[in-house]
Amino acid sequence: MIHIFLVDDHKILRKGLKFILELDPNLKVVGEANSVREAISTISSSESMDIVITGINLPNESGLELIKYLTLTNPRVKSIVFSMNLECSYALKAMEIGASGYVTKNSEDFELVNAILEVYQGNTFVSQTMEQEIKKNKACTLDNEIQISPRELEVLNHIVEGWSNKMIGDIMYVSESTVNTHRYHIMKKLNAKNTADLVRIAFSKKLVTSN
């Protein structure tokens, strides 16, 4: 069972999403909020949460702030942006700060469900509409050297902190071999020769920051 938390300032939208998502027997909405502050308060006291689906334009604070909070304090909980904003810069910004998915509100029902299933498996997901926007807008194309998924960025941060594959696997709830696969892909993308080289490149590309 995948436990989902909804964040949007329109109650009727949250109600509709809950109805649609729970048509799938593997999905359960376990909570909801209409603002970032309310979401953080509720999520902090909950032990059962897998994925947060959030809008961007929320009262007082942007949903991007919630994504940052989750990335820093509870990386096990993944986030998906569900927004009517079709500007690809928003999607890329959300993914850069830790979102695992971006689905536009004009998407078909099945795309949001697919996004949840993909993100739950540790992958990333962008809806077809946004993917088309990114492809046709050159300004939204990221440098190939830094096209690292949120999951890979999480692994990279732990590598820089000096954690072993086993330690990273334990904290991320994945196997040691999965971590090793992530490490291999990161090193290949950054053209790093070894761990020391990987750490150097990570800092030079500002993919991580020193404490």
C-alpha positions as CSV (number, residue, x, y, z in Angstrom):
1,M,0.0,0.0,0.0
2,I,1.3,3.4,-1.0
3,H,0.4,6.2,1.5
4,I,-0.2,9.6,0.0
5,F,-0.5,13.1,1.4
6,L,-2.2,15.9,-0.6
7,V,-1.4,19.6,-0.4
8,D,-3.5,22.1,-2.3
9,D,-5.5,25.1,-1.3
10,H,-8.6,24.0,-3.1
11,K,-10.6,21.5,-1.0
12,I,-12.7,20.3,-3.9
13,L,-9.6,19.4,-5.8
14,R,-8.2,17.4,-2.9
15,K,-11.5,15.6,-2.6
16,G,-11.5,14.7,-6.3
17,L,-7.9,13.5,-6.2
18,K,-8.6,11.4,-3.2
19,F,-11.6,9.7,-5.0
20,I,-9.6,9.1,-8.2
21,L,-6.4,7.8,-6.5
22,E,-8.2,5.4,-4.2
23,L,-9.9,3.7,-7.1
24,D,-6.5,2.0,-7.2
25,P,-6.5,-0.5,-4.3
26,N,-2.7,0.0,-3.9
27,L,-3.1,3.8,-3.2
28,K,-4.4,5.4,0.0
29,V,-4.7,9.1,0.9
30,V,-3.7,9.3,4.5
31,G,-3.8,13.1,5.0
32,E,-4.2,16.5,3.4
33,A,-3.4,20.2,4.0
34,N,-4.2,23.5,2.3
35,S,-0.8,25.2,3.0
36,V,2.9,24.5,3.4
37,R,2.7,25.3,7.2
38,E,-0.2,22.9,7.8
39,A,1.5,20.2,5.7
40,I,4.8,20.5,7.6
41,S,3.0,20.3,10.9
42,T,1.0,17.2,9.9
43,I,3.8,15.4,8.1
44,S,6.2,15.9,11.0
45,S,3.9,14.0,13.4
46,S,3.1,11.2,10.9
47,E,5.0,8.0,10.7
48,S,3.1,6.6,7.7
49,M,3.8,8.7,4.6
50,D,5.4,7.7,1.3
51,I,4.6,10.4,-1.2
52,V,3.5,14.0,-1.0
53,I,1.6,15.5,-3.9
54,T,1.7,19.3,-3.8
55,G,0.7,22.3,-5.8
56,I,3.1,25.3,-6.2
57,N,0.9,28.4,-5.7
58,L,-0.1,27.9,-2.1
59,P,-1.2,30.5,0.5
60,N,1.8,32.4,2.0
61,E,4.5,30.0,0.8
62,S,5.3,28.1,-2.4
63,G,5.0,24.4,-2.6
64,L,8.7,24.5,-3.6
65,E,9.5,25.3,0.1
66,L,7.7,22.2,1.1
67,I,9.8,20.2,-1.3
68,K,13.0,21.7,0.1
69,Y,11.8,20.9,3.6
70,L,11.1,17.2,2.8
71,T,14.4,16.8,0.9
72,L,16.4,18.1,3.9
73,T,14.4,16.6,6.8
74,N,12.7,13.5,5.5
75,P,14.2,12.3,2.2
76,R,12.4,9.0,2.5
77,V,9.2,10.8,1.7
78,K,9.1,11.6,-2.0
79,S,7.3,14.6,-3.6
80,I,5.3,15.1,-6.8
81,V,4.3,18.5,-8.0
82,F,0.7,18.7,-9.3
83,S,0.3,22.1,-10.9
84,M,-1.5,24.0,-13.7
85,N,1.8,25.9,-14.4
86,L,3.1,24.9,-17.8
87,E,6.4,26.8,-17.7
88,C,9.1,24.2,-17.9
89,S,11.4,26.4,-15.7
90,Y,9.1,25.5,-12.7
91,A,9.4,21.8,-13.4
92,L,13.1,21.9,-13.7
93,K,13.4,24.0,-10.5
94,A,11.2,21.6,-8.6
95,M,13.2,18.6,-9.8
96,E,16.5,20.3,-8.9
97,I,15.5,21.0,-5.3
98,G,14.3,17.4,-4.7
99,A,10.9,16.7,-6.4
100,S,10.7,13.3,-8.0
101,G,7.8,14.1,-10.3
102,Y,6.0,16.9,-12.1
103,V,2.4,16.4,-13.4
104,T,0.4,19.2,-15.0
105,K,-3.3,19.5,-14.0
106,N,-4.4,19.0,-17.6
107,S,-3.0,15.5,-17.6
108,E,-5.1,12.4,-17.8
109,D,-5.9,10.6,-14.5
110,F,-3.6,7.7,-15.3
111,E,-0.6,9.9,-15.6
112,L,-0.8,11.0,-11.9
113,V,-1.2,7.3,-10.9
114,N,1.8,6.4,-13.1
115,A,3.8,9.2,-11.5
116,I,3.0,7.8,-8.0
117,L,4.0,4.3,-9.0
118,E,7.2,5.4,-10.6
119,V,8.3,7.7,-7.8
120,Y,7.5,5.0,-5.2
121,Q,10.0,2.7,-7.0
122,G,12.7,5.4,-6.8
123,N,12.3,6.8,-10.3
124,T,11.4,10.2,-11.6
125,F,8.4,11.2,-13.7
126,V,7.3,14.1,-15.9
127,S,3.9,14.2,-17.5
128,Q,3.7,14.2,-21.3
129,T,2.6,17.8,-21.5
130,M,5.5,19.1,-19.5
131,E,8.0,16.7,-21.3
132,Q,6.9,18.3,-24.6
133,E,7.4,21.8,-23.2
134,I,10.9,20.9,-22.0
135,K,11.9,19.4,-25.3
136,K,10.7,22.4,-27.4
137,N,12.2,25.0,-25.1
138,K,16.0,25.0,-25.3
139,A,16.2,27.4,-22.3
140,C,14.9,24.5,-20.2
141,T,17.6,22.0,-21.3
142,L,19.9,21.2,-18.5
143,D,23.7,20.7,-19.0
144,N,24.2,17.0,-19.7
145,E,26.9,16.9,-17.0
146,I,24.4,17.7,-14.2
147,Q,21.3,15.7,-15.3
148,I,21.2,13.9,-12.0
149,S,17.9,12.6,-10.6
150,P,16.8,13.6,-7.1
151,R,17.5,10.0,-6.0
152,E,21.0,10.1,-7.4
153,L,21.6,13.5,-5.8
154,E,20.6,12.0,-2.4
155,V,23.1,9.2,-2.9
156,L,25.8,11.7,-4.0
157,N,25.3,13.8,-0.9
158,H,25.8,10.7,1.3
159,I,28.9,9.8,-0.7
160,V,30.4,13.2,-0.1
161,E,29.6,12.8,3.6
162,G,31.8,9.6,3.5
163,W,29.1,7.1,4.0
164,S,29.5,3.5,2.8
165,N,27.1,1.9,0.3
166,K,25.6,-0.2,3.1
167,M,25.0,2.9,5.3
168,I,23.4,4.7,2.4
169,G,21.2,1.7,1.6
170,D,20.1,1.5,5.2
171,I,19.1,5.2,5.4
172,M,17.4,5.2,2.0
173,Y,15.6,1.8,2.5
174,V,17.2,0.2,-0.5
175,S,19.7,-2.6,-1.1
176,E,23.5,-2.1,-1.1
177,S,23.5,-3.2,-4.8
178,T,21.0,-0.5,-5.7
179,V,23.2,2.1,-4.1
180,N,26.1,0.7,-6.0
181,T,24.1,1.1,-9.2
182,H,23.3,4.7,-8.4
183,R,27.0,5.4,-7.7
184,Y,28.0,3.9,-11.0
185,H,25.5,6.0,-12.9
186,I,26.5,9.2,-11.1
187,M,30.2,8.6,-11.8
188,K,29.5,7.9,-15.4
189,K,27.4,11.1,-15.8
190,L,30.0,13.2,-14.1
191,N,32.9,11.4,-15.8
192,A,34.5,10.7,-12.4
193,K,37.5,8.3,-12.2
194,N,37.1,7.4,-8.5
195,T,35.3,8.5,-5.3
196,A,37.8,11.3,-4.6
197,D,37.3,12.7,-8.1
198,L,33.5,12.4,-7.7
199,V,33.6,14.5,-4.5
200,R,35.8,17.1,-6.2
201,I,33.4,17.3,-9.2
202,A,30.3,17.4,-7.0
203,F,31.7,20.5,-5.2
204,S,33.0,22.2,-8.4
205,K,29.6,21.7,-10.1
206,K,27.9,23.0,-6.9
207,L,25.8,19.8,-6.7
208,V,26.5,19.6,-3.0
209,T,27.5,22.2,-0.4
210,S,29.9,21.8,2.6
211,N,28.4,22.1,6.0
